[in-house]
Amino acid sequence: MIPSAFEYVAPASLAEATAFLAAHPDDAKLLAGGHSLVPLMKLRLAAPKYLVDLARVPGLKGIREANGALEIGALTTHYEVESSSLVRERLPVLAETAALIGDVQVRNRGTIGGSLAHADPAADYPAPILALEAEISVTGSKGQRTIKATDFFVDLLTTALKPDEVITQVRIPIPAAGSGAAYVKFPHPASRYAIVGVAALVRLNADGSCASAAIGVTGAGSKAVRASAAEQGLVGSRLDDAAIQKAGAAAAEAIEPVGDIHASAEYRRHLVREFTMRALRAAAERAKK
Ligand SMILES: Cc1cc2nc3c(=O)[nH]c(=O)nc-3n(C[C@H](O)[C@H](O)[C@H](O)COP(=O)(O)OP(=O)(O)OC[C@H]3O[C@@H](n4cnc5c(N)ncnc54)[C@H](O)[C@@H]3O)c2cc1C
């Protein structure tokens, strides 16, 4: 359990970090909380020549409200998201998601930027990040850009990030009045990673019918996805039991589940159906308040 030898680099600015990454596109890895990368290095599934620690780069931490959204710095830890009064008040589903990640040690070190960049198919954040239509701000050696959550997760452990790009912040719109959101998961009993996790966001019209719905599913396949067919079927419905059961079935049918030692593909499909229904019921209850 000892990683290959590497050189430790600690840039003092974002420009320094991105320049180093651009000069070593195949050999350098960013280090944030280290709770995904370091285990991989210990198993020698990753062997970067340079470890580029983001800890001294200013401006990558913190949570603020701006222009109808919360902006969360990439180095903000899961614990900081979980315990932030701003997140709890404006985006409670995100604080609840953060609180379900791993254990106290993991939440104290792991960061939102590191979790998204790692794109573990069983990570929790991708589900609400997709459902809430977040945008991921990144800076590379040639400038900045913003990536929509729906374009960010490409495949297993693969994102739209270029080798010289650093996630700087995640911008998550605060849902409109009349909305409710919830995240529920079936956790692995030891690691707490999501065997399947589902986030749902619904907005109700004044007459109680569903104006819009967004569903993010993690854990089931090689990457987190939106359950678009299920979402479309809900719009205009009363979000009653029949509509919610139909949405659960549509989400389960559309998913491409993987089977592994933790759960068969068929069991994951079953969990997607069940947890989509649970997330929708909880989100609908909150939207009514
Ligand atoms: C025992 C255990 C249990 C866990 N349980 C869960 C769980 O239940 N749910 C869950 O979601 N996660 C879980 N995790 C993972 C945890 O949430 C990690 O903290 C997270 O996935 C990675 O964040 P990090 O800051 O530690 O990133 P690191 O490990 O430092 O980096 C991960 C990857 O992201 C890249 N990276 C880091 N920051 C940036 C950035 N700003 N820009 C671009 N690239 C970047 C790194 O180069 C690396 O490739 C668990 C981890 C452990 C060890």
The ligand as a Gaussian input file, in Angstrom:
#p B3LYP/6-31G(d) Opt

LIG

0 1
 C      -13.531000       5.453000       2.730000
 C      -14.105000       6.411000       1.732000
 C      -15.481000       6.510000       1.603000
 C      -16.047000       7.375000       0.669000
 N      -17.409000       7.430000       0.564000
 C      -17.958000       8.281000      -0.344000
 C      -19.373000       8.379000      -0.461000
 O      -20.160000       7.764000       0.258000
 N      -19.855000       9.226000      -1.409000
 C      -19.048000       9.975000      -2.221000
 O      -19.538000      10.729000      -3.049000
 N      -17.700000       9.915000      -2.105000
 C      -17.141000       9.087000      -1.195000
 N      -15.772000       9.047000      -1.077000
 C      -14.937000       9.895000      -1.955000
 C      -14.742000      11.272000      -1.335000
 O      -15.928000      12.001000      -1.404000
 C      -13.610000      12.061000      -2.021000
 O      -13.280000      13.072000      -1.158000
 C      -13.920000      12.697000      -3.340000
 O      -14.373000      11.782000      -4.272000
 C      -12.659000      13.305000      -3.969000
 O      -12.404000      14.560000      -3.424000
 P      -10.964000      14.955000      -2.949000
 O      -11.011000      16.404000      -2.639000
 O      -10.511000      14.024000      -1.907000
 O      -10.121000      14.768000      -4.326000
 P       -8.690000      14.128000      -4.613000
 O       -8.644000      12.720000      -4.161000
 O       -7.610000      15.038000      -4.127000
 O       -8.713000      14.184000      -6.216000
 C       -9.578000      13.356000      -6.949000
 C       -9.373000      13.620000      -8.446000
 O       -9.848000      14.918000      -8.796000
 C       -8.796000      15.733000      -9.330000
 N       -9.040000      17.083000      -8.776000
 C       -9.143000      17.404000      -7.461000
 N       -9.496000      18.701000      -7.337000
 C       -9.597000      19.203000      -8.594000
 C       -9.968000      20.474000      -9.120000
 N      -10.272000      21.520000      -8.341000
 N       -9.976000      20.635000     -10.467000
 C       -9.693000      19.582000     -11.295000
 N       -9.352000      18.365000     -10.853000
 C       -9.323000      18.167000      -9.516000
 C       -7.503000      15.075000      -8.856000
 O       -6.429000      15.331000      -9.737000
 C       -7.891000      13.608000      -8.877000
 O       -7.810000      13.101000     -10.178000
 C      -15.193000       8.185000      -0.157000
 C      -13.800000       8.106000      -0.003000
 C      -13.254000       7.229000       0.920000
 C      -11.756000       7.172000       1.061000

